[in-house]
């Protein structure tokens, strides 16, 4: 009986080492990617626009990040290679468009992501393309 109690106490001591586990971030199911994304050229300016977030998410959205990939006249895209996007700017939670200077001879591909407090990002929106290359 005494041995059984001793073995039980030993097992209890081994399972509780007294060290804290690393912190776990709160669960976040994510944001829906921005919808209705469009891009157009107006007087040498590219305008990327998107629609309001859903009613269930509008309080979570703290802003938007705009990403761009470019391909200049004469450059060829690699079939099957991933498209490389770079962050070109941010928009506030109440904003629904972003402006950028346009250059002739460039293929522009945009993605928009919603942001939330804590550094969370949504998946990318659908890609939109503006082709200003000649003969393409």
C-alpha atoms as one frame of an Amber mdcrd trajectory, in Angstrom:
protein
   0.000   0.000   0.000   2.810   2.357   0.935   4.575   1.538  -2.333   1.425
   2.280  -4.289   1.114   5.718  -2.692   4.804   6.417  -3.350   4.471   5.446
  -7.024   1.366   7.645  -7.325   3.197  10.628  -5.841   6.159  10.073  -8.166
   3.879  10.022 -11.211   2.179  13.203 -10.050   5.525  14.951  -9.614   6.727
  13.906 -13.065   3.657  15.253 -14.850   3.713  18.640 -13.118   7.175  20.082
 -13.719   6.240  23.602 -12.616   7.212  25.227 -15.935   4.691  27.357 -17.774
   3.810  26.526 -21.339   4.467  29.205 -23.965   1.588  31.652 -24.459  -0.977
  30.771 -27.080  -2.446  33.605 -29.161  -6.211  33.980 -28.979  -8.159  32.083
 -31.598  -8.960  34.133 -34.678 -11.037  32.673 -37.473  -9.792  35.298 -39.885
 -11.244  37.962 -42.058 -12.953  37.506 -45.377 -10.788  38.802 -48.230 -11.962
  42.134 -49.660 -14.591  41.661 -52.377 -15.484  43.611 -55.487 -11.864  44.600
 -56.165 -11.420  46.594 -59.381  -8.589  48.586 -60.945  -8.685  51.275 -63.613
  -6.545  54.062 -65.062  -7.640  57.672 -64.806  -5.328  60.474 -65.984  -2.038
  58.556 -65.444  -3.234  57.287 -62.062  -4.135  53.704 -61.197  -7.153  53.487
 -58.906  -7.730  50.230 -57.025 -11.147  50.014 -55.350 -13.016  47.443 -53.241
 -16.373  47.129 -51.500 -17.319  47.399 -47.822 -16.664  44.385 -45.580 -19.621
  42.281 -44.481 -21.707  43.610 -41.589 -20.368  40.876 -39.328 -16.760  41.979
 -39.942 -16.846  45.743 -40.391 -15.888  46.363 -36.737 -12.943  43.950 -36.968
 -11.361  45.577 -40.033  -8.716  48.144 -39.062  -7.531  48.841 -42.596  -6.361
  47.395 -45.888  -2.987  46.522 -47.406  -2.450  46.837 -51.120   0.031  44.551
 -52.872   1.404  44.941 -56.396   3.266  42.829 -58.924   4.597  44.412 -62.112
   5.822  43.078 -65.424   7.486  45.567 -67.777   7.257  45.650 -71.559   9.456
  42.877 -72.991   9.641  40.872 -69.749   8.018  37.468 -69.803   6.244  35.769
 -66.942   7.435  32.355 -65.857   4.719  29.747 -66.497   3.887  27.992 -63.235
   6.066  30.290 -61.111   4.460  32.093 -58.174   3.676  35.769 -58.673   5.761
  37.986 -56.374   3.803  40.765 -54.717   5.201  43.727 -52.787   3.274  45.903
 -50.364   2.753  49.314 -51.975   0.542  50.958 -49.383  -2.108  50.952 -46.709
  -5.629  52.324 -46.572  -7.667  53.075 -43.457 -10.716  51.144 -42.319 -13.116
  53.678 -43.858 -11.286  53.925 -47.173 -12.359  51.948 -50.231  -9.718  52.915
 -52.778  -5.985  53.387 -53.268  -4.196  55.511 -55.884  -0.831  54.919 -57.497
   1.007  56.600 -60.391   0.745  54.612 -63.634   3.567  54.115 -66.122   3.056
  53.073 -69.740   4.510  49.725 -70.800   3.755  47.922 -67.524   1.385  45.086
 -66.597   0.047  45.760 -63.072  -1.450  42.997 -60.927  -3.041  43.949 -57.591
  -4.234  42.111 -54.488  -5.879  43.657 -51.419  -5.924  42.225 -47.884  -7.997
  43.341 -44.896  -6.157  43.937 -41.610  -7.340  43.453 -38.031  -5.952  44.397
 -34.629  -3.041  42.230 -33.565  -1.443  42.171 -37.013  -3.929  39.764 -38.557
  -4.291  39.757 -42.351  -7.026  38.265 -44.476  -6.294  36.023 -47.406  -5.688
  38.009 -50.590  -8.576  39.290 -52.666  -9.054  38.136 -56.206  -6.302  39.514
 -58.418  -7.046  42.410 -60.728  -4.912  43.285 -63.716  -4.305  46.519 -65.615
  -2.222  46.033 -68.772  -0.566  49.180 -70.104   1.874  47.346 -72.390   1.712
  48.031 -76.114   0.646  45.217 -78.432  -0.295  42.827 -75.641
